[in-house]
């Protein structure tokens, strides 16, 4: 379980307990993962990529069908899931897809069948209910700003 750093910021790494939690999730050791999830106060129910960074795991919740690519950073209190549960016999609208290198700030909510483009940044407490193109910044409620490179 060698710990790697996030490619764009060497200071973003998983702690030892988080690395063990992610290892258990990848190996499908559900009981141990559930106990570690309770200790860490998070519930990740989707498939976990080889390189997922959770520097502060408290309050992270994901749906079972969320798709997460490598080099994604999830900070505390992030919710990834469907927009609405079963209501009146209508099935939910699906879970999000998070592409490579996405940085999800603290408290952000990504809801519904949306795709977050590669290397995008989701700002703190943003609520995302629409797909986001690659290399974008999202703040507030679906306010998408293109990244500028110099």
Backbone as CSV, one residue per row, in Angstrom:
resi,resn,N_x,N_y,N_z,CA_x,CA_y,CA_z,C_x,C_y,C_z
1,UNK,0.823,-1.187,0.000,0.000,0.000,0.000,0.868,1.252,0.000
2,UNK,1.679,1.414,-1.023,2.503,2.604,-1.107,1.614,3.816,-1.366
3,UNK,1.849,4.870,-0.619,1.022,6.060,-0.760,1.615,6.980,-1.809
4,UNK,0.796,7.353,-2.774,1.211,8.248,-3.833,0.614,9.617,-3.564
5,UNK,1.203,10.627,-4.183,0.696,11.989,-4.031,-0.133,12.360,-5.258
6,UNK,-1.048,13.310,-5.059,-1.855,13.846,-6.151,-0.916,14.470,-7.172
7,UNK,-1.121,14.233,-8.476,-0.159,14.705,-9.480,0.045,16.216,-9.544
8,UNK,-0.950,17.010,-9.156,-0.810,18.467,-9.253,-0.416,19.131,-7.944
9,UNK,-0.396,18.384,-6.839,-0.057,18.971,-5.541,0.520,17.873,-4.649
10,UNK,1.817,17.922,-4.416,2.502,16.873,-3.647,2.009,16.758,-2.214
11,UNK,1.387,17.803,-1.670,0.959,17.749,-0.273,-0.364,17.011,-0.087
12,UNK,-1.068,16.677,-1.165,-2.329,15.947,-1.049,-2.044,14.454,-1.102
13,UNK,-2.222,13.797,0.035,-2.012,12.357,0.172,-3.081,11.790,1.080
14,UNK,-3.227,10.476,1.035,-4.120,9.790,1.963,-3.355,9.460,3.236
15,UNK,-4.019,9.586,4.373,-3.432,9.139,5.627,-3.441,7.618,5.691
16,UNK,-2.769,7.052,6.660,-2.665,5.598,6.782,-3.997,4.899,6.944
17,UNK,-4.879,5.437,7.777,-6.174,4.819,8.006,-7.060,4.907,6.760
18,UNK,-6.981,6.036,6.056,-7.746,6.194,4.817,-7.218,5.232,3.752
19,UNK,-5.897,5.084,3.667,-5.311,4.147,2.705,-5.777,2.717,2.997
20,UNK,-5.856,2.344,4.263,-6.352,1.017,4.635,-7.830,0.867,4.266
21,UNK,-8.623,1.900,4.507,-10.046,1.896,4.155,-10.232,1.694,2.651
22,UNK,-9.500,2.456,1.850,-9.611,2.324,0.396,-9.129,0.958,-0.082
23,UNK,-8.084,0.433,0.548,-7.586,-0.901,0.223,-8.667,-1.952,0.477
24,UNK,-9.338,-1.845,1.614,-10.428,-2.785,1.946,-11.587,-2.666,0.960
25,UNK,-11.905,-1.444,0.548,-12.968,-1.261,-0.443,-12.593,-1.905,-1.778
26,UNK,-11.346,-1.729,-2.199,-10.900,-2.311,-3.468,-10.905,-3.836,-3.421
27,UNK,-10.560,-4.403,-2.272,-10.513,-5.861,-2.120,-11.880,-6.460,-1.806
28,UNK,-12.916,-5.602,-1.689,-14.289,-6.029,-1.373,-14.380,-6.663,0.013
29,UNK,-13.550,-6.213,0.948,-13.621,-6.653,2.346,-14.626,-5.739,3.036
30,UNK,-15.907,-6.003,2.816,-16.979,-5.102,3.213,-17.094,-4.898,4.723
31,UNK,-16.923,-5.953,5.516,-17.080,-5.791,6.972,-16.021,-4.876,7.562
32,UNK,-14.759,-5.130,7.209,-13.684,-4.280,7.713,-13.823,-2.854,7.163
33,UNK,-14.207,-2.735,5.883,-14.410,-1.415,5.287,-15.537,-0.673,6.001
34,UNK,-16.593,-1.380,6.373,-17.718,-0.742,7.076,-17.282,-0.224,8.444
35,UNK,-16.477,-1.013,9.163,-15.973,-0.587,10.476,-15.069,0.635,10.322
36,UNK,-14.151,0.584,9.347,-13.267,1.727,9.113,-14.057,2.953,8.663
37,UNK,-15.117,2.742,7.862,-15.975,3.843,7.442,-16.656,4.512,8.627
38,UNK,-17.065,3.713,9.604,-17.676,4.279,10.812,-16.663,5.097,11.608
39,UNK,-15.434,4.587,11.694,-14.377,5.310,12.402,-14.054,6.623,11.689
40,UNK,-14.011,6.571,10.355,-13.673,7.753,9.560,-14.879,8.657,9.284
41,UNK,-16.078,8.197,9.633,-17.327,8.945,9.422,-17.594,9.205,7.947
42,UNK,-17.384,8.169,7.125,-17.701,8.300,5.702,-18.285,6.990,5.196
43,UNK,-18.983,7.065,4.057,-19.593,5.881,3.472,-19.417,5.925,1.965
44,UNK,-18.416,5.210,1.498,-18.144,5.119,0.071,-18.637,3.759,-0.386
45,UNK,-19.683,3.766,-1.219,-20.334,2.517,-1.601,-20.071,2.141,-3.050
46,UNK,-19.330,2.968,-3.791,-19.066,2.680,-5.199,-17.710,1.994,-5.360
47,UNK,-17.411,1.573,-6.593,-16.088,1.018,-6.879,-15.054,2.122,-6.762
48,UNK,-13.912,1.783,-6.163,-12.874,2.769,-5.865,-11.699,2.572,-6.827
49,UNK,-11.263,3.648,-7.513,-10.116,3.523,-8.417,-8.812,3.349,-7.635
50,UNK,-7.759,3.026,-8.360,-6.453,2.803,-7.731,-5.903,4.073,-7.080
51,UNK,-6.148,5.215,-7.700,-5.633,6.477,-7.154,-6.805,7.417,-6.863
52,UNK,-7.318,7.342,-5.632,-8.360,8.238,-5.138,-7.795,8.903,-3.892
53,UNK,-7.924,10.217,-3.798,-7.347,10.948,-2.682,-8.449,11.516,-1.798
54,UNK,-8.381,11.150,-0.517,-9.347,11.606,0.475,-8.566,12.116,1.687
55,UNK,-8.030,13.336,1.622,-7.224,13.827,2.734,-8.018,14.032,4.022
56,UNK,-9.305,14.356,3.920,-10.171,14.568,5.087,-11.470,13.799,4.839
57,UNK,-11.581,12.552,5.287,-12.700,11.696,4.892,-14.036,11.969,5.572
58,UNK,-14.084,12.787,6.573,-15.302,12.955,7.366,-16.489,13.403,6.519
59,UNK,-17.569,12.631,6.561,-18.817,13.022,5.935,-18.948,12.729,4.457
60,UNK,-18.005,12.019,3.846,-18.108,11.698,2.420,-19.122,10.584,2.235
61,UNK,-20.076,10.794,1.310,-21.104,9.798,1.022,-21.204,9.642,-0.486
62,UNK,-21.188,8.391,-0.976,-21.367,8.140,-2.399,-22.444,7.095,-2.605
63,UNK,-23.088,7.162,-3.750,-24.053,6.147,-4.132,-23.336,4.913,-4.676
64,UNK,-24.068,3.838,-4.847,-23.449,2.579,-5.284,-23.042,2.595,-6.747
65,UNK,-23.689,3.428,-7.563,-23.400,3.436,-8.997,-22.566,4.629,-9.444
66,UNK,-22.004,5.361,-8.522,-21.114,6.471,-8.872,-19.869,5.890,-9.527
67,UNK,-19.395,6.554,-10.582,-18.166,6.132,-11.255,-17.104,7.195,-11.021
68,UNK,-15.988,6.765,-10.428,-14.902,7.684,-10.107,-13.652,7.213,-10.830
69,UNK,-12.977,8.132,-11.545,-11.734,7.809,-12.248,-10.536,8.072,-11.343
70,UNK,-9.349,7.809,-11.839,-8.117,8.005,-11.078,-7.810,9.484,-10.849
71,UNK,-7.014,9.741,-9.826,-6.497,11.062,-9.459,-7.590,12.054,-9.069
72,UNK,-8.701,11.562,-8.557,-9.781,12.412,-8.064,-9.519,12.722,-6.593
73,UNK,-9.796,13.961,-6.184,-9.678,14.376,-4.789,-11.080,14.678,-4.270
74,UNK,-11.459,14.023,-3.172,-12.732,14.292,-2.506,-12.421,14.820,-1.110
75,UNK,-12.866,16.022,-0.823,-12.655,16.578,0.510,-13.873,16.311,1.389
76,UNK,-13.842,16.771,2.620,-14.866,16.450,3.615,-16.256,16.911,3.205
77,UNK,-17.267,16.161,3.668,-18.685,16.479,3.495,-19.146,16.482,2.039
78,UNK,-18.490,15.737,1.169,-18.886,15.642,-0.238,-19.971,14.581,-0.388
79,UNK,-20.981,14.890,-1.187,-22.040,13.930,-1.496,-22.071,13.700,-2.997
80,UNK,-21.982,12.430,-3.397,-22.096,12.038,-4.798,-23.248,11.052,-4.884
81,UNK,-24.333,11.426,-5.547,-25.467,10.509,-5.588,-26.565,10.970,-6.501
82,UNK,-27.708,10.292,-6.392,-28.848,10.616,-7.243,-29.526,11.891,-6.745
83,UNK,-30.255,12.510,-7.654,-30.926,13.765,-7.332,-32.199,13.539,-6.533
84,UNK,-32.884,12.423,-6.824,-34.116,12.127,-6.101,-34.227,10.626,-5.904
85,UNK,-34.722,10.229,-4.783,-34.925,8.806,-4.509,-36.239,8.377,-5.150
86,UNK,-36.628,7.138,-4.943,-37.884,6.657,-5.502,-39.039,7.452,-4.916
87,UNK,-39.783,8.093,-5.774,-40.917,8.891,-5.326,-42.104,8.592,-6.232
88,UNK,-43.151,8.050,-5.676,-44.350,7.787,-6.443,-44.149,6.800,-7.573
89,UNK,-43.263,5.829,-7.391,-43.031,4.821,-8.414,-42.088,5.254,-9.512
90,UNK,-41.535,6.470,-9.445,-40.592,6.936,-10.456,-39.179,6.625,-9.974
91,UNK,-38.397,5.858,-10.754,-37.044,5.531,-10.302,-36.150,6.769,-10.272
92,UNK,-35.059,6.652,-9.512,-34.146,7.786,-9.414,-33.502,8.071,-10.774
93,UNK,-32.818,9.184,-10.846,-32.282,9.641,-12.119,-30.820,9.284,-12.340
94,UNK,-30.236,8.444,-11.525,-28.865,7.997,-11.736,-27.844,8.721,-10.878
95,UNK,-26.623,8.218,-10.949,-25.511,8.742,-10.166,-24.475,9.382,-11.072
96,UNK,-23.643,10.278,-10.539,-22.672,10.995,-11.361,-21.462,10.161,-11.778
97,UNK,-20.802,10.650,-12.822,-19.527,10.107,-13.295,-18.486,11.200,-13.093
98,UNK,-17.425,10.863,-12.366,-16.355,11.814,-12.078,-15.132,11.378,-12.877
99,UNK,-14.723,12.203,-13.844,-13.600,11.836,-14.702,-12.263,12.145,-14.043
100,UNK,-11.186,11.808,-14.707,-9.836,11.874,-14.165,-9.450,13.261,-13.658
101,UNK,-8.816,13.282,-12.486,-8.199,14.486,-11.952,-9.124,15.527,-11.374
102,UNK,-10.390,15.222,-11.195,-11.342,16.210,-10.675,-11.053,16.475,-9.194
103,UNK,-11.121,17.734,-8.801,-10.924,18.160,-7.416,-12.272,18.629,-6.898
104,UNK,-12.809,17.942,-5.898,-14.122,18.277,-5.343,-13.914,18.895,-3.964
105,UNK,-14.262,20.169,-3.840,-14.043,20.926,-2.612,-14.967,20.513,-1.488
106,UNK,-14.688,20.968,-0.269,-15.470,20.586,0.900,-16.935,21.002,0.792
107,UNK,-17.816,20.089,1.156,-19.237,20.380,1.187,-19.940,20.346,-0.155
108,UNK,-19.236,20.031,-1.226,-19.848,20.021,-2.558,-20.811,18.851,-2.701
109,UNK,-21.860,19.076,-3.472,-22.857,18.045,-3.759,-22.947,17.900,-5.264
110,UNK,-22.720,16.681,-5.764,-22.844,16.390,-7.191,-23.975,15.384,-7.308
111,UNK,-25.074,15.821,-7.913,-26.309,15.048,-7.859,-26.858,14.754,-9.247
112,UNK,-27.307,13.529,-9.442,-27.954,13.137,-10.684,-26.991,12.514,-11.670
113,UNK,-27.519,12.146,-12.818,-26.722,11.507,-13.866,-25.996,12.597,-14.651
114,UNK,-24.901,13.086,-14.066,-24.088,14.125,-14.689,-22.659,13.613,-14.829
115,UNK,-21.914,14.245,-15.714,-20.503,13.914,-15.900,-19.682,15.146,-15.566
116,UNK,-18.699,14.973,-14.709,-17.770,16.050,-14.368,-16.515,15.811,-15.192
117,UNK,-16.228,16.726,-16.118,-15.115,16.580,-17.049,-13.761,16.525,-16.365
118,UNK,-12.808,15.945,-17.065,-11.463,15.730,-16.533,-10.819,17.032,-16.075
119,UNK,-10.136,16.969,-14.958,-9.335,18.043,-14.369,-10.157,19.304,-14.081
120,UNK,-11.423,19.110,-13.789,-12.269,20.229,-13.369,-12.151,20.426,-11.862
121,UNK,-12.564,21.593,-11.400,-12.542,21.919,-9.981,-13.972,22.248,-9.559
122,UNK,-14.450,21.568,-8.532,-15.759,21.839,-7.966,-15.512,22.583,-6.663
123,UNK,-15.958,23.816,-6.577,-15.692,24.668,-5.427,-16.420,24.210,-4.172
124,UNK,-15.992,24.740,-3.050,-16.589,24.403,-1.762,-18.072,24.745,-1.761
125,UNK,-18.884,23.829,-1.263,-20.334,23.977,-1.115,-21.082,24.170,-2.430
126,UNK,-20.463,23.855,-3.561,-21.157,23.942,-4.845,-22.190,22.826,-4.935
127,UNK,-23.283,23.095,-5.621,-24.299,22.085,-5.895,-24.345,21.916,-7.404
128,UNK,-23.972,20.737,-7.883,-23.868,20.486,-9.317,-24.958,19.517,-9.737
129,UNK,-25.834,19.961,-10.646,-26.902,19.113,-11.168,-26.897,19.099,-12.691
130,UNK,-25.839,19.630,-13.307,-25.685,19.631,-14.760,-24.257,19.187,-15.080
131,UNK,-24.071,18.569,-16.239,-22.738,18.106,-16.625,-21.782,19.286,-16.768
132,UNK,-20.504,19.005,-16.513,-19.462,20.022,-16.518,-18.411,19.628,-17.550
133,UNK,-18.031,20.541,-18.469,-16.999,20.205,-19.456,-15.625,20.079,-18.792
134,UNK,-14.682,19.410,-19.465,-13.331,19.276,-18.906,-12.679,20.639,-18.647
135,UNK,-11.791,20.684,-17.679,-10.991,21.862,-17.338,-11.854,23.073,-16.989
136,UNK,-12.898,22.851,-16.205,-13.789,23.934,-15.785,-13.737,24.104,-14.278
137,UNK,-14.253,25.223,-13.819,-14.394,25.494,-12.397,-15.871,25.719,-12.127
138,UNK,-16.409,25.056,-11.099,-17.826,25.201,-10.762,-17.921,25.802,-9.363
139,UNK,-18.729,26.849,-9.247,-18.969,27.480,-7.953,-20.465,27.693,-7.784
140,UNK,-20.937,27.757,-6.577,-22.355,28.009,-6.323,-23.233,26.896,-6.865
141,UNK,-24.329,27.258,-7.513,-25.259,26.283,-8.076,-25.147,26.314,-9.594
142,UNK,-24.407,25.360,-10.149,-24.220,25.208,-11.594,-23.632,26.444,-12.275
143,UNK,-22.839,27.212,-11.595,-22.141,28.334,-12.218,-20.805,27.804,-12.702
144,UNK,-20.678,27.572,-14.008,-19.491,26.942,-14.585,-18.626,28.025,-15.227
145,UNK,-17.369,28.095,-14.767,-16.407,29.058,-15.280,-15.306,28.303,-16.025
146,UNK,-14.966,28.700,-17.248,-13.873,28.017,-17.948,-12.541,28.369,-17.298
147,UNK,-11.631,27.383,-17.237,-10.303,27.653,-16.690,-9.479,28.371,-17.743
148,UNK,-8.670,29.309,-17.298,-7.764,29.984,-18.221,-6.359,29.523,-17.907
149,UNK,-5.618,29.215,-18.939,-4.226,28.788,-18.753,-3.309,29.856,-19.322
150,UNK,-2.236,30.096,-18.609,-1.282,31.116,-19.063,0.047,30.492,-19.320
